[in-house]
Amino acid sequence: MEISGGITASLAGRYASALYDLALAHGSVAVVESDLETLASAIRGSDDLAGLIRNPEVRREDSAKAIAAIAQLLGLSPLTGNFLGVLAANRRLASLPDMARAFAAIAAAERGEVSATVTSAHPLDAAQIDALAAKLKALEGSDVKLNAVVDPAILGGLVVQIGSRMIDSSIRTRLNSLAQAMKG
């Protein structure tokens, strides 16, 4: 498996890489990736859950029981549940959001996908997302997985980030450039 050294150099990357290898061996990469997305979404949506995984005062046994109950409640696969148990036992639950991102990056790289974050002032519909994905595929030469984000502060247009490259066609940036040009 050829993945970025930057990903596997981090603690989260090493755990994500090990989980990816296990998921690949079990033929459940897509299931685990979906589980981690569900879990990351739950963490973002619940201050209590985010506090639980980051609280160093919670005993290992208690955090293991809590995370097992959450895994069952969310309907996560046994492999993901076992992984969460290992994280709880090793006091690594605080790194779970980073691990989920690293796992998604590894899985996307193995599928030959490139991830892109598209920020717009208003939600994009499915046709717009499909058209943008097709244009970015032509630009990149490989499939592009889009993560759509809404930020009204950009006023209009799009900001597309693909890896370290950014394509900024937002109205906010254009207005700022015009203001700078007028100042001389």
PyMOL commands that set and color helices and strands:
alter all, ss='L'
color gray80, all
select helices_A, chain A and resi 5-9+11-26+29-45+47-54+60-74+78-89+93-111+126-140+152-154+171-183
alter helices_A, ss='H'
color red, helices_A
select strands_A, chain A and resi 114-120+144-150+158-162+165-168
alter strands_A, ss='S'
color yellow, strands_A
deselect
rebuild
show_as cartoon
